[in-house]
Amino acid sequence: MANTAALKKIACEAIDKAADDLNSLSQDIWSHPELCFEEKYSHDALCNCLEKYGFPIQRHFVVETAFKSTIGESNVRQSFECVCMGVHSR
C-alpha cells in the first residue's frame, strides 16, 4: 500500500494535469446557475468531464441530479457519489 505522501503527490499531479479542464468546468457551471434539484446542466457537465478522463459514470443515480462512479479491481474498489445541488434563492 502506498504511503500518504506518495498518494498526495499522485493526486496533485493529476489535478495539475487537468487544471485547464477543471477551470473551464468551473467557469462553465458558474455561468449556468441552477436551483434546487434542477441542476441538470451541472450534472451533465460534471459527468462529461469525468468521462473524458476515463471515469465510468452511472448518470441519474437515485435522483435526477446525482451520479456515481466506481473504479478499481474487484477486491479494491473505490466509489464516489455526487448530487448536484444549486443555491436556493430567496
PDB file with one MODEL, atoms N, CA, C and O in Angstrom:
MODEL        1
ATOM      1  N   MET A   1       0.846  -1.187   0.000  1.00  0.00           N
ATOM      2  CA  MET A   1       0.000   0.000   0.000  1.00  0.00           C
ATOM      3  C   MET A   1       0.887   1.245   0.000  1.00  0.00           C
ATOM      4  O   MET A   1       1.844   1.339   0.769  1.00  0.00           O
ATOM      5  N   ALA A   2       0.560   2.187  -0.863  1.00  0.00           N
ATOM      6  CA  ALA A   2       1.351   3.417  -0.966  1.00  0.00           C
ATOM      7  C   ALA A   2       1.160   4.280   0.273  1.00  0.00           C
ATOM      8  O   ALA A   2       0.106   4.257   0.909  1.00  0.00           O
ATOM      9  N   ASN A   3       2.194   5.037   0.601  1.00  0.00           N
ATOM     10  CA  ASN A   3       2.066   5.912   1.770  1.00  0.00           C
ATOM     11  C   ASN A   3       1.319   7.194   1.406  1.00  0.00           C
ATOM     12  O   ASN A   3       1.112   7.498   0.231  1.00  0.00           O
ATOM     13  N   THR A   4       0.927   7.923   2.418  1.00  0.00           N
ATOM     14  CA  THR A   4       0.110   9.124   2.232  1.00  0.00           C
ATOM     15  C   THR A   4       0.802  10.158   1.360  1.00  0.00           C
ATOM     16  O   THR A   4       0.162  10.767   0.504  1.00  0.00           O
ATOM     17  N   ALA A   5       2.093  10.365   1.560  1.00  0.00           N
ATOM     18  CA  ALA A   5       2.833  11.357   0.772  1.00  0.00           C
ATOM     19  C   ALA A   5       2.842  10.990  -0.711  1.00  0.00           C
ATOM     20  O   ALA A   5       2.693  11.857  -1.573  1.00  0.00           O
ATOM     21  N   ALA A   6       3.018   9.709  -0.999  1.00  0.00           N
ATOM     22  CA  ALA A   6       3.029   9.267  -2.396  1.00  0.00           C
ATOM     23  C   ALA A   6       1.660   9.452  -3.035  1.00  0.00           C
ATOM     24  O   ALA A   6       1.559   9.895  -4.179  1.00  0.00           O
ATOM     25  N   LEU A   7       0.601   9.111  -2.293  1.00  0.00           N
ATOM     26  CA  LEU A   7      -0.755   9.289  -2.813  1.00  0.00           C
ATOM     27  C   LEU A   7      -1.068  10.769  -3.036  1.00  0.00           C
ATOM     28  O   LEU A   7      -1.694  11.131  -4.032  1.00  0.00           O
ATOM     29  N   LYS A   8      -0.635  11.612  -2.117  1.00  0.00           N
ATOM     30  CA  LYS A   8      -0.849  13.058  -2.262  1.00  0.00           C
ATOM     31  C   LYS A   8      -0.135  13.577  -3.510  1.00  0.00           C
ATOM     32  O   LYS A   8      -0.683  14.397  -4.246  1.00  0.00           O
ATOM     33  N   LYS A   9       1.074  13.103  -3.744  1.00  0.00           N
ATOM     34  CA  LYS A   9       1.836  13.521  -4.925  1.00  0.00           C
ATOM     35  C   LYS A   9       1.108  13.118  -6.206  1.00  0.00           C
ATOM     36  O   LYS A   9       1.005  13.913  -7.140  1.00  0.00           O
ATOM     37  N   ILE A  10       0.607  11.892  -6.248  1.00  0.00           N
ATOM     38  CA  ILE A  10      -0.130  11.406  -7.419  1.00  0.00           C
ATOM     39  C   ILE A  10      -1.382  12.249  -7.650  1.00  0.00           C
ATOM     40  O   ILE A  10      -1.675  12.629  -8.784  1.00  0.00           O
ATOM     41  N   ALA A  11      -2.116  12.541  -6.582  1.00  0.00           N
ATOM     42  CA  ALA A  11      -3.335  13.345  -6.699  1.00  0.00           C
ATOM     43  C   ALA A  11      -3.015  14.756  -7.186  1.00  0.00           C
ATOM     44  O   ALA A  11      -3.695  15.281  -8.067  1.00  0.00           O
ATOM     45  N   CYS A  12      -1.984  15.365  -6.613  1.00  0.00           N
ATOM     46  CA  CYS A  12      -1.614  16.731  -7.019  1.00  0.00           C
ATOM     47  C   CYS A  12      -1.184  16.780  -8.484  1.00  0.00           C
ATOM     48  O   CYS A  12      -1.528  17.720  -9.199  1.00  0.00           O
ATOM     49  N   GLU A  13      -0.441  15.782  -8.928  1.00  0.00           N
ATOM     50  CA  GLU A  13      -0.016  15.735 -10.332  1.00  0.00           C
ATOM     51  C   GLU A  13      -1.217  15.588 -11.268  1.00  0.00           C
ATOM     52  O   GLU A  13      -1.266  16.216 -12.326  1.00  0.00           O
ATOM     53  N   ALA A  14      -2.168  14.766 -10.879  1.00  0.00           N
ATOM     54  CA  ALA A  14      -3.369  14.576 -11.712  1.00  0.00           C
ATOM     55  C   ALA A  14      -4.188  15.857 -11.776  1.00  0.00           C
ATOM     56  O   ALA A  14      -4.689  16.225 -12.839  1.00  0.00           O
ATOM     57  N   ILE A  15      -4.324  16.533 -10.649  1.00  0.00           N
ATOM     58  CA  ILE A  15      -5.070  17.800 -10.613  1.00  0.00           C
ATOM     59  C   ILE A  15      -4.360  18.845 -11.452  1.00  0.00           C
ATOM     60  O   ILE A  15      -5.002  19.561 -12.221  1.00  0.00           O
ATOM     61  N   ASP A  16      -3.039  18.945 -11.316  1.00  0.00           N
ATOM     62  CA  ASP A  16      -2.276  19.911 -12.116  1.00  0.00           C
ATOM     63  C   ASP A  16      -2.421  19.627 -13.612  1.00  0.00           C
ATOM     64  O   ASP A  16      -2.558  20.553 -14.412  1.00  0.00           O
ATOM     65  N   LYS A  17      -2.390  18.357 -13.985  1.00  0.00           N
ATOM     66  CA  LYS A  17      -2.516  17.980 -15.399  1.00  0.00           C
ATOM     67  C   LYS A  17      -3.889  18.364 -15.955  1.00  0.00           C
ATOM     68  O   LYS A  17      -4.013  18.719 -17.128  1.00  0.00           O
ATOM     69  N   ALA A  18      -4.911  18.290 -15.111  1.00  0.00           N
ATOM     70  CA  ALA A  18      -6.286  18.594 -15.542  1.00  0.00           C
ATOM     71  C   ALA A  18      -6.696  20.032 -15.229  1.00  0.00           C
ATOM     72  O   ALA A  18      -7.866  20.380 -15.388  1.00  0.00           O
ATOM     73  N   ALA A  19      -5.773  20.860 -14.794  1.00  0.00           N
ATOM     74  CA  ALA A  19      -6.106  22.208 -14.315  1.00  0.00           C
ATOM     75  C   ALA A  19      -6.909  23.028 -15.325  1.00  0.00           C
ATOM     76  O   ALA A  19      -7.885  23.677 -14.948  1.00  0.00           O
ATOM     77  N   ASP A  20      -6.523  23.012 -16.580  1.00  0.00           N
ATOM     78  CA  ASP A  20      -7.250  23.807 -17.582  1.00  0.00           C
ATOM     79  C   ASP A  20      -8.691  23.316 -17.731  1.00  0.00           C
ATOM     80  O   ASP A  20      -9.621  24.121 -17.789  1.00  0.00           O
ATOM     81  N   ASP A  21      -8.872  22.001 -17.793  1.00  0.00           N
ATOM     82  CA  ASP A  21     -10.224  21.453 -17.904  1.00  0.00           C
ATOM     83  C   ASP A  21     -11.047  21.735 -16.648  1.00  0.00           C
ATOM     84  O   ASP A  21     -12.230  22.063 -16.741  1.00  0.00           O
ATOM     85  N   LEU A  22     -10.428  21.611 -15.482  1.00  0.00           N
ATOM     86  CA  LEU A  22     -11.140  21.880 -14.234  1.00  0.00           C
ATOM     87  C   LEU A  22     -11.554  23.349 -14.135  1.00  0.00           C
ATOM     88  O   LEU A  22     -12.652  23.660 -13.672  1.00  0.00           O
ATOM     89  N   ASN A  23     -10.672  24.247 -14.573  1.00  0.00           N
ATOM     90  CA  ASN A  23     -11.024  25.671 -14.568  1.00  0.00           C
ATOM     91  C   ASN A  23     -12.160  25.953 -15.554  1.00  0.00           C
ATOM     92  O   ASN A  23     -13.089  26.695 -15.237  1.00  0.00           O
ATOM     93  N   SER A  24     -12.085  25.367 -16.740  1.00  0.00           N
ATOM     94  CA  SER A  24     -13.158  25.550 -17.729  1.00  0.00           C
ATOM     95  C   SER A  24     -14.478  25.001 -17.208  1.00  0.00           C
ATOM     96  O   SER A  24     -15.525  25.625 -17.382  1.00  0.00           O
ATOM     97  N   LEU A  25     -14.431  23.835 -16.569  1.00  0.00           N
ATOM     98  CA  LEU A  25     -15.629  23.242 -15.991  1.00  0.00           C
ATOM     99  C   LEU A  25     -16.224  24.160 -14.927  1.00  0.00           C
ATOM    100  O   LEU A  25     -17.433  24.393 -14.905  1.00  0.00           O
ATOM    101  N   SER A  26     -15.390  24.666 -14.066  1.00  0.00           N
ATOM    102  CA  SER A  26     -15.841  25.570 -13.010  1.00  0.00           C
ATOM    103  C   SER A  26     -16.501  26.816 -13.582  1.00  0.00           C
ATOM    104  O   SER A  26     -17.577  27.214 -13.136  1.00  0.00           O
ATOM    105  N   GLN A  27     -15.861  27.428 -14.568  1.00  0.00           N
ATOM    106  CA  GLN A  27     -16.408  28.637 -15.193  1.00  0.00           C
ATOM    107  C   GLN A  27     -17.717  28.337 -15.915  1.00  0.00           C
ATOM    108  O   GLN A  27     -18.650  29.139 -15.883  1.00  0.00           O
ATOM    109  N   ASP A  28     -17.780  27.177 -16.563  1.00  0.00           N
ATOM    110  CA  ASP A  28     -18.986  26.782 -17.278  1.00  0.00           C
ATOM    111  C   ASP A  28     -20.163  26.608 -16.315  1.00  0.00           C
ATOM    112  O   ASP A  28     -21.252  27.126 -16.560  1.00  0.00           O
ATOM    113  N   ILE A  29     -19.940  25.884 -15.231  1.00  0.00           N
ATOM    114  CA  ILE A  29     -21.008  25.683 -14.246  1.00  0.00           C
ATOM    115  C   ILE A  29     -21.413  27.003 -13.612  1.00  0.00           C
ATOM    116  O   ILE A  29     -22.599  27.257 -13.403  1.00  0.00           O
ATOM    117  N   TRP A  30     -20.426  27.849 -13.302  1.00  0.00           N
ATOM    118  CA  TRP A  30     -20.709  29.160 -12.698  1.00  0.00           C
ATOM    119  C   TRP A  30     -21.582  30.014 -13.618  1.00  0.00           C
ATOM    120  O   TRP A  30     -22.431  30.768 -13.144  1.00  0.00           O
ATOM    121  N   SER A  31     -21.374  29.897 -14.927  1.00  0.00           N
ATOM    122  CA  SER A  31     -22.125  30.736 -15.871  1.00  0.00           C
ATOM    123  C   SER A  31     -23.505  30.166 -16.214  1.00  0.00           C
ATOM    124  O   SER A  31     -24.248  30.762 -16.994  1.00  0.00           O
ATOM    125  N   HIS A  32     -23.839  29.028 -15.638  1.00  0.00           N
ATOM    126  CA  HIS A  32     -25.157  28.417 -15.843  1.00  0.00           C
ATOM    127  C   HIS A  32     -25.786  28.098 -14.484  1.00  0.00           C
ATOM    128  O   HIS A  32     -25.880  26.930 -14.108  1.00  0.00           O
ATOM    129  N   PRO A  33     -26.216  29.126 -13.745  1.00  0.00           N
ATOM    130  CA  PRO A  33     -26.779  28.885 -12.411  1.00  0.00           C
ATOM    131  C   PRO A  33     -28.066  28.055 -12.475  1.00  0.00           C
ATOM    132  O   PRO A  33     -28.896  28.223 -13.369  1.00  0.00           O
ATOM    133  N   GLU A  34     -28.197  27.163 -11.503  1.00  0.00           N
ATOM    134  CA  GLU A  34     -29.370  26.296 -11.414  1.00  0.00           C
ATOM    135  C   GLU A  34     -29.797  26.214  -9.952  1.00  0.00           C
ATOM    136  O   GLU A  34     -28.978  26.389  -9.051  1.00  0.00           O
ATOM    137  N   LEU A  35     -31.059  25.953  -9.726  1.00  0.00           N
ATOM    138  CA  LEU A  35     -31.603  25.956  -8.372  1.00  0.00           C
ATOM    139  C   LEU A  35     -32.216  24.618  -7.984  1.00  0.00           C
ATOM    140  O   LEU A  35     -32.817  23.939  -8.816  1.00  0.00           O
ATOM    141  N   CYS A  36     -32.065  24.249  -6.741  1.00  0.00           N
ATOM    142  CA  CYS A  36     -32.823  23.207  -6.024  1.00  0.00           C
ATOM    143  C   CYS A  36     -33.263  21.994  -6.839  1.00  0.00           C
ATOM    144  O   CYS A  36     -34.404  21.935  -7.297  1.00  0.00           O
ATOM    145  N   PHE A  37     -32.387  21.051  -7.017  1.00  0.00           N
ATOM    146  CA  PHE A  37     -32.662  19.793  -7.708  1.00  0.00           C
ATOM    147  C   PHE A  37     -33.063  19.976  -9.172  1.00  0.00           C
ATOM    148  O   PHE A  37     -33.739  19.123  -9.747  1.00  0.00           O
ATOM    149  N   GLU A  38     -32.647  21.082  -9.764  1.00  0.00           N
ATOM    150  CA  GLU A  38     -32.837  21.315 -11.194  1.00  0.00           C
ATOM    151  C   GLU A  38     -31.473  21.476 -11.872  1.00  0.00           C
ATOM    152  O   GLU A  38     -31.375  22.111 -12.922  1.00  0.00           O
ATOM    153  N   GLU A  39     -30.435  20.911 -11.284  1.00  0.00           N
ATOM    154  CA  GLU A  39     -29.056  21.102 -11.740  1.00  0.00           C
ATOM    155  C   GLU A  39     -28.691  20.139 -12.864  1.00  0.00           C
ATOM    156  O   GLU A  39     -27.691  19.424 -12.792  1.00  0.00           O
ATOM    157  N   LYS A  40     -29.506  20.136 -13.882  1.00  0.00           N
ATOM    158  CA  LYS A  40     -29.315  19.211 -14.997  1.00  0.00           C
ATOM    159  C   LYS A  40     -28.091  19.586 -15.841  1.00  0.00           C
ATOM    160  O   LYS A  40     -27.358  18.708 -16.295  1.00  0.00           O
ATOM    161  N   TYR A  41     -27.874  20.877 -16.048  1.00  0.00           N
ATOM    162  CA  TYR A  41     -26.700  21.310 -16.818  1.00  0.00           C
ATOM    163  C   TYR A  41     -25.417  20.935 -16.081  1.00  0.00           C
ATOM    164  O   TYR A  41     -24.484  20.399 -16.678  1.00  0.00           O
ATOM    165  N   SER A  42     -25.377  21.221 -14.781  1.00  0.00           N
ATOM    166  CA  SER A  42     -24.200  20.904 -13.973  1.00  0.00           C
ATOM    167  C   SER A  42     -23.939  19.400 -13.945  1.00  0.00           C
ATOM    168  O   SER A  42     -22.798  18.958 -14.075  1.00  0.00           O
ATOM    169  N   HIS A  43     -24.997  18.626 -13.777  1.00  0.00           N
ATOM    170  CA  HIS A  43     -24.890  17.163 -13.780  1.00  0.00           C
ATOM    171  C   HIS A  43     -24.213  16.699 -15.062  1.00  0.00           C
ATOM    172  O   HIS A  43     -23.253  15.929 -15.016  1.00  0.00           O
ATOM    173  N   ASP A  44     -24.707  17.160 -16.200  1.00  0.00           N
ATOM    174  CA  ASP A  44     -24.157  16.724 -17.481  1.00  0.00           C
ATOM    175  C   ASP A  44     -22.719  17.210 -17.676  1.00  0.00           C
ATOM    176  O   ASP A  44     -21.878  16.467 -18.183  1.00  0.00           O
ATOM    177  N   ALA A  45     -22.435  18.444 -17.277  1.00  0.00           N
ATOM    178  CA  ALA A  45     -21.084  18.987 -17.431  1.00  0.00           C
ATOM    179  C   ALA A  45     -20.073  18.186 -16.598  1.00  0.00           C
ATOM    180  O   ALA A  45     -18.991  17.854 -17.082  1.00  0.00           O
ATOM    181  N   LEU A  46     -20.430  17.881 -15.350  1.00  0.00           N
ATOM    182  CA  LEU A  46     -19.544  17.096 -14.489  1.00  0.00           C
ATOM    183  C   LEU A  46     -19.347  15.686 -15.037  1.00  0.00           C
ATOM    184  O   LEU A  46     -18.221  15.190 -15.094  1.00  0.00           O
ATOM    185  N   CYS A  47     -20.434  15.045 -15.436  1.00  0.00           N
ATOM    186  CA  CYS A  47     -20.338  13.694 -15.982  1.00  0.00           C
ATOM    187  C   CYS A  47     -19.480  13.666 -17.243  1.00  0.00           C
ATOM    188  O   CYS A  47     -18.625  12.793 -17.395  1.00  0.00           O
ATOM    189  N   ASN A  48     -19.702  14.607 -18.137  1.00  0.00           N
ATOM    190  CA  ASN A  48     -18.923  14.661 -19.376  1.00  0.00           C
ATOM    191  C   ASN A  48     -17.438  14.824 -19.090  1.00  0.00           C
ATOM    192  O   ASN A  48     -16.606  14.172 -19.721  1.00  0.00           O
ATOM    193  N   CYS A  49     -17.103  15.692 -18.141  1.00  0.00           N
ATOM    194  CA  CYS A  49     -15.697  15.926 -17.795  1.00  0.00           C
ATOM    195  C   CYS A  49     -15.070  14.666 -17.209  1.00  0.00           C
ATOM    196  O   CYS A  49     -13.966  14.286 -17.601  1.00  0.00           O
ATOM    197  N   LEU A  50     -15.752  14.022 -16.286  1.00  0.00           N
ATOM    198  CA  LEU A  50     -15.213  12.809 -15.676  1.00  0.00           C
ATOM    199  C   LEU A  50     -15.073  11.680 -16.694  1.00  0.00           C
ATOM    200  O   LEU A  50     -14.098  10.929 -16.658  1.00  0.00           O
ATOM    201  N   GLU A  51     -16.038  11.558 -17.597  1.00  0.00           N
ATOM    202  CA  GLU A  51     -15.951  10.538 -18.647  1.00  0.00           C
ATOM    203  C   GLU A  51     -14.758  10.801 -19.563  1.00  0.00           C
ATOM    204  O   GLU A  51     -14.113   9.863 -20.032  1.00  0.00           O
ATOM    205  N   LYS A  52     -14.471  12.057 -19.811  1.00  0.00           N
ATOM    206  CA  LYS A  52     -13.312  12.422 -20.637  1.00  0.00           C
ATOM    207  C   LYS A  52     -12.021  11.871 -20.033  1.00  0.00           C
ATOM    208  O   LYS A  52     -11.088  11.521 -20.756  1.00  0.00           O
ATOM    209  N   TYR A  53     -11.977  11.797 -18.702  1.00  0.00           N
ATOM    210  CA  TYR A  53     -10.799  11.290 -18.010  1.00  0.00           C
ATOM    211  C   TYR A  53     -10.901   9.797 -17.679  1.00  0.00           C
ATOM    212  O   TYR A  53     -10.114   9.272 -16.892  1.00  0.00           O
ATOM    213  N   GLY A  54     -11.867   9.133 -18.281  1.00  0.00           N
ATOM    214  CA  GLY A  54     -11.946   7.685 -18.174  1.00  0.00           C
ATOM    215  C   GLY A  54     -12.739   7.131 -17.009  1.00  0.00           C
ATOM    216  O   GLY A  54     -12.730   5.922 -16.777  1.00  0.00           O
ATOM    217  N   PHE A  55     -13.429   7.994 -16.266  1.00  0.00           N
ATOM    218  CA  PHE A  55     -14.254   7.508 -15.165  1.00  0.00           C
ATOM    219  C   PHE A  55     -15.552   6.914 -15.717  1.00  0.00           C
ATOM    220  O   PHE A  55     -16.227   7.560 -16.518  1.00  0.00           O
ATOM    221  N   PRO A  56     -15.907   5.710 -15.307  1.00  0.00           N
ATOM    222  CA  PRO A  56     -17.207   5.168 -15.692  1.00  0.00           C
ATOM    223  C   PRO A  56     -18.294   5.848 -14.859  1.00  0.00           C
ATOM    224  O   PRO A  56     -18.203   5.875 -13.631  1.00  0.00           O
ATOM    225  N   ILE A  57     -19.293   6.383 -15.496  1.00  0.00           N
ATOM    226  CA  ILE A  57     -20.309   7.172 -14.797  1.00  0.00           C
ATOM    227  C   ILE A  57     -21.674   6.513 -14.931  1.00  0.00           C
ATOM    228  O   ILE A  57     -22.093   6.134 -16.024  1.00  0.00           O
ATOM    229  N   GLN A  58     -22.350   6.385 -13.815  1.00  0.00           N
ATOM    230  CA  GLN A  58     -23.754   5.973 -13.796  1.00  0.00           C
ATOM    231  C   GLN A  58     -24.565   7.237 -13.554  1.00  0.00           C
ATOM    232  O   GLN A  58     -24.681   7.703 -12.421  1.00  0.00           O
ATOM    233  N   ARG A  59     -25.120   7.784 -14.617  1.00  0.00           N
ATOM    234  CA  ARG A  59     -25.864   9.050 -14.526  1.00  0.00           C
ATOM    235  C   ARG A  59     -27.214   8.856 -13.845  1.00  0.00           C
ATOM    236  O   ARG A  59     -27.778   7.762 -13.848  1.00  0.00           O
ATOM    237  N   HIS A  60     -27.714   9.930 -13.268  1.00  0.00           N
ATOM    238  CA  HIS A  60     -29.037   9.959 -12.614  1.00  0.00           C
ATOM    239  C   HIS A  60     -29.137   8.861 -11.551  1.00  0.00           C
ATOM    240  O   HIS A  60     -30.125   8.129 -11.494  1.00  0.00           O
ATOM    241  N   PHE A  61     -28.119   8.757 -10.724  1.00  0.00           N
ATOM    242  CA  PHE A  61     -28.043   7.734  -9.683  1.00  0.00           C
ATOM    243  C   PHE A  61     -28.959   8.114  -8.521  1.00  0.00           C
ATOM    244  O   PHE A  61     -28.682   9.076  -7.805  1.00  0.00           O
ATOM    245  N   VAL A  62     -30.010   7.390  -8.336  1.00  0.00           N
ATOM    246  CA  VAL A  62     -31.041   7.576  -7.299  1.00  0.00           C
ATOM    247  C   VAL A  62     -31.908   8.805  -7.581  1.00  0.00           C
ATOM    248  O   VAL A  62     -33.135   8.697  -7.588  1.00  0.00           O
ATOM    249  N   VAL A  63     -31.305   9.954  -7.810  1.00  0.00           N
ATOM    250  CA  VAL A  63     -32.073  11.153  -8.163  1.00  0.00           C
ATOM    251  C   VAL A  63     -31.536  11.712  -9.477  1.00  0.00           C
ATOM    252  O   VAL A  63     -30.419  11.397  -9.887  1.00  0.00           O
ATOM    253  N   GLU A  64     -32.326  12.527 -10.118  1.00  0.00           N
ATOM    254  CA  GLU A  64     -32.017  13.060 -11.459  1.00  0.00           C
ATOM    255  C   GLU A  64     -30.673  13.802 -11.522  1.00  0.00           C
ATOM    256  O   GLU A  64     -29.998  13.772 -12.550  1.00  0.00           O
ATOM    257  N   THR A  65     -30.291  14.458 -10.439  1.00  0.00           N
ATOM    258  CA  THR A  65     -29.094  15.299 -10.465  1.00  0.00           C
ATOM    259  C   THR A  65     -27.894  14.647  -9.794  1.00  0.00           C
ATOM    260  O   THR A  65     -26.946  15.339  -9.425  1.00  0.00           O
ATOM    261  N   ALA A  66     -27.918  13.326  -9.629  1.00  0.00           N
ATOM    262  CA  ALA A  66     -26.808  12.617  -8.990  1.00  0.00           C
ATOM    263  C   ALA A  66     -26.136  11.684  -9.986  1.00  0.00           C
ATOM    264  O   ALA A  66     -26.723  11.285 -10.991  1.00  0.00           O
ATOM    265  N   PHE A  67     -24.884  11.348  -9.675  1.00  0.00           N
ATOM    266  CA  PHE A  67     -24.193  10.333 -10.459  1.00  0.00           C
ATOM    267  C   PHE A  67     -23.269   9.546  -9.542  1.00  0.00           C
ATOM    268  O   PHE A  67     -22.951   9.971  -8.431  1.00  0.00           O
ATOM    269  N   LYS A  68     -22.847   8.384 -10.038  1.00  0.00           N
ATOM    270  CA  LYS A  68     -21.969   7.509  -9.275  1.00  0.00           C
ATOM    271  C   LYS A  68     -20.880   6.993 -10.194  1.00  0.00           C
ATOM    272  O   LYS A  68     -21.117   6.743 -11.375  1.00  0.00           O
ATOM    273  N   SER A  69     -19.679   6.836  -9.643  1.00  0.00           N
ATOM    274  CA  SER A  69     -18.581   6.229 -10.374  1.00  0.00           C
ATOM    275  C   SER A  69     -17.887   5.230  -9.459  1.00  0.00           C
ATOM    276  O   SER A  69     -17.604   5.532  -8.299  1.00  0.00           O
ATOM    277  N   THR A  70     -17.619   4.054  -9.978  1.00  0.00           N
ATOM    278  CA  THR A  70     -16.897   3.030  -9.233  1.00  0.00           C
ATOM    279  C   THR A  70     -15.720   2.583 -10.087  1.00  0.00           C
ATOM    280  O   THR A  70     -15.889   2.215 -11.250  1.00  0.00           O
ATOM    281  N   ILE A  71     -14.526   2.617  -9.504  1.00  0.00           N
ATOM    282  CA  ILE A  71     -13.319   2.238 -10.236  1.00  0.00           C
ATOM    283  C   ILE A  71     -12.491   1.277  -9.387  1.00  0.00           C
ATOM    284  O   ILE A  71     -12.677   1.194  -8.173  1.00  0.00           O
ATOM    285  N   GLY A  72     -11.592   0.565 -10.020  1.00  0.00           N
ATOM    286  CA  GLY A  72     -10.669  -0.306  -9.313  1.00  0.00           C
ATOM    287  C   GLY A  72     -10.934  -1.780  -9.561  1.00  0.00           C
ATOM    288  O   GLY A  72     -11.900  -2.162 -10.221  1.00  0.00           O
ATOM    289  N   GLU A  73     -10.051  -2.587  -9.013  1.00  0.00           N
ATOM    290  CA  GLU A  73     -10.177  -4.038  -9.110  1.00  0.00           C
ATOM    291  C   GLU A  73     -11.327  -4.502  -8.227  1.00  0.00           C
ATOM    292  O   GLU A  73     -11.756  -3.781  -7.326  1.00  0.00           O
ATOM    293  N   SER A  74     -11.816  -5.693  -8.483  1.00  0.00           N
ATOM    294  CA  SER A  74     -12.978  -6.186  -7.751  1.00  0.00           C
ATOM    295  C   SER A  74     -12.734  -6.290  -6.251  1.00  0.00           C
ATOM    296  O   SER A  74     -13.674  -6.148  -5.470  1.00  0.00           O
ATOM    297  N   ASN A  75     -11.494  -6.533  -5.829  1.00  0.00           N
ATOM    298  CA  ASN A  75     -11.215  -6.646  -4.398  1.00  0.00           C
ATOM    299  C   ASN A  75     -10.838  -5.305  -3.761  1.00  0.00           C
ATOM    300  O   ASN A  75     -10.840  -5.189  -2.536  1.00  0.00           O
ATOM    301  N   VAL A  76     -10.518  -4.308  -4.559  1.00  0.00           N
ATOM    302  CA  VAL A  76     -10.181  -2.980  -4.040  1.00  0.00           C
ATOM    303  C   VAL A  76     -10.874  -1.953  -4.924  1.00  0.00           C
ATOM    304  O   VAL A  76     -10.266  -1.384  -5.831  1.00  0.00           O
ATOM    305  N   ARG A  77     -12.145  -1.724  -4.650  1.00  0.00           N
ATOM    306  CA  ARG A  77     -12.923  -0.796  -5.475  1.00  0.00           C
ATOM    307  C   ARG A  77     -13.128   0.504  -4.722  1.00  0.00           C
ATOM    308  O   ARG A  77     -13.321   0.513  -3.507  1.00  0.00           O
ATOM    309  N   GLN A  78     -13.085   1.581  -5.450  1.00  0.00           N
ATOM    310  CA  GLN A  78     -13.372   2.894  -4.900  1.00  0.00           C
ATOM    311  C   GLN A  78     -14.620   3.422  -5.595  1.00  0.00           C
ATOM    312  O   GLN A  78     -14.763   3.297  -6.811  1.00  0.00           O
ATOM    313  N   SER A  79     -15.500   3.999  -4.832  1.00  0.00           N
ATOM    314  CA  SER A  79     -16.746   4.510  -5.374  1.00  0.00           C
ATOM    315  C   SER A  79     -16.998   5.897  -4.827  1.00  0.00           C
ATOM    316  O   SER A  79     -16.696   6.179  -3.668  1.00  0.00           O
ATOM    317  N   PHE A  80     -17.548   6.759  -5.654  1.00  0.00           N
ATOM    318  CA  PHE A  80     -17.999   8.041  -5.149  1.00  0.00           C
ATOM    319  C   PHE A  80     -19.331   8.384  -5.785  1.00  0.00           C
ATOM    320  O   PHE A  80     -19.604   8.046  -6.937  1.00  0.00           O
ATOM    321  N   GLU A  81     -20.145   9.059  -5.009  1.00  0.00           N
ATOM    322  CA  GLU A  81     -21.437   9.527  -5.492  1.00  0.00           C
ATOM    323  C   GLU A  81     -21.465  11.036  -5.357  1.00  0.00           C
ATOM    324  O   GLU A  81     -20.843  11.601  -4.457  1.00  0.00           O
ATOM    325  N   CYS A  82     -22.179  11.676  -6.241  1.00  0.00           N
ATOM    326  CA  CYS A  82     -22.288  13.129  -6.211  1.00  0.00           C
ATOM    327  C   CYS A  82     -23.725  13.516  -6.518  1.00  0.00           C
ATOM    328  O   CYS A  82     -24.345  12.972  -7.431  1.00  0.00           O
ATOM    329  N   VAL A  83     -24.245  14.458  -5.749  1.00  0.00           N
ATOM    330  CA  VAL A  83     -25.541  15.056  -6.036  1.00  0.00           C
ATOM    331  C   VAL A  83     -25.274  16.521  -6.319  1.00  0.00           C
ATOM    332  O   VAL A  83     -24.703  17.224  -5.485  1.00  0.00           O
ATOM    333  N   CYS A  84     -25.682  16.984  -7.485  1.00  0.00           N
ATOM    334  CA  CYS A  84     -25.520  18.396  -7.830  1.00  0.00           C
ATOM    335  C   CYS A  84     -26.606  19.183  -7.113  1.00  0.00           C
ATOM    336  O   CYS A  84     -27.793  18.878  -7.232  1.00  0.00           O
ATOM    337  N   MET A  85     -26.189  20.190  -6.374  1.00  0.00           N
ATOM    338  CA  MET A  85     -27.157  20.986  -5.620  1.00  0.00           C
ATOM    339  C   MET A  85     -26.898  22.469  -5.851  1.00  0.00           C
ATOM    340  O   MET A  85     -25.808  22.972  -5.579  1.00  0.00           O
ATOM    341  N   GLY A  86     -27.900  23.150  -6.348  1.00  0.00           N
ATOM    342  CA  GLY A  86     -27.801  24.582  -6.557  1.00  0.00           C
ATOM    343  C   GLY A  86     -28.076  25.345  -5.276  1.00  0.00           C
ATOM    344  O   GLY A  86     -28.430  24.769  -4.247  1.00  0.00           O
ATOM    345  N   VAL A  87     -27.907  26.635  -5.363  1.00  0.00           N
ATOM    346  CA  VAL A  87     -28.151  27.508  -4.221  1.00  0.00           C
ATOM    347  C   VAL A  87     -29.592  27.968  -4.259  1.00  0.00           C
ATOM    348  O   VAL A  87     -30.077  28.437  -5.289  1.00  0.00           O
ATOM    349  N   HIS A  88     -30.266  27.834  -3.148  1.00  0.00           N
ATOM    350  CA  HIS A  88     -31.652  28.288  -3.078  1.00  0.00           C
ATOM    351  C   HIS A  88     -31.690  29.804  -3.026  1.00  0.00           C
ATOM    352  O   HIS A  88     -31.037  30.415  -2.180  1.00  0.00           O
ATOM    353  N   SER A  89     -32.436  30.404  -3.909  1.00  0.00           N
ATOM    354  CA  SER A  89     -32.557  31.871  -3.951  1.00  0.00           C
ATOM    355  C   SER A  89     -33.757  32.312  -3.143  1.00  0.00           C
ATOM    356  O   SER A  89     -34.842  31.741  -3.254  1.00  0.00           O
ATOM    357  N   ARG A  90     -33.554  33.325  -2.334  1.00  0.00           N
ATOM    358  CA  ARG A  90     -34.677  33.856  -1.511  1.00  0.00           C
ATOM    359  C   ARG A  90     -35.286  35.053  -2.162  1.00  0.00           C
ATOM    360  O   ARG A  90     -36.232  35.632  -1.628  1.00  0.00           O
TER     361      ARG A  90
ENDMDL
END
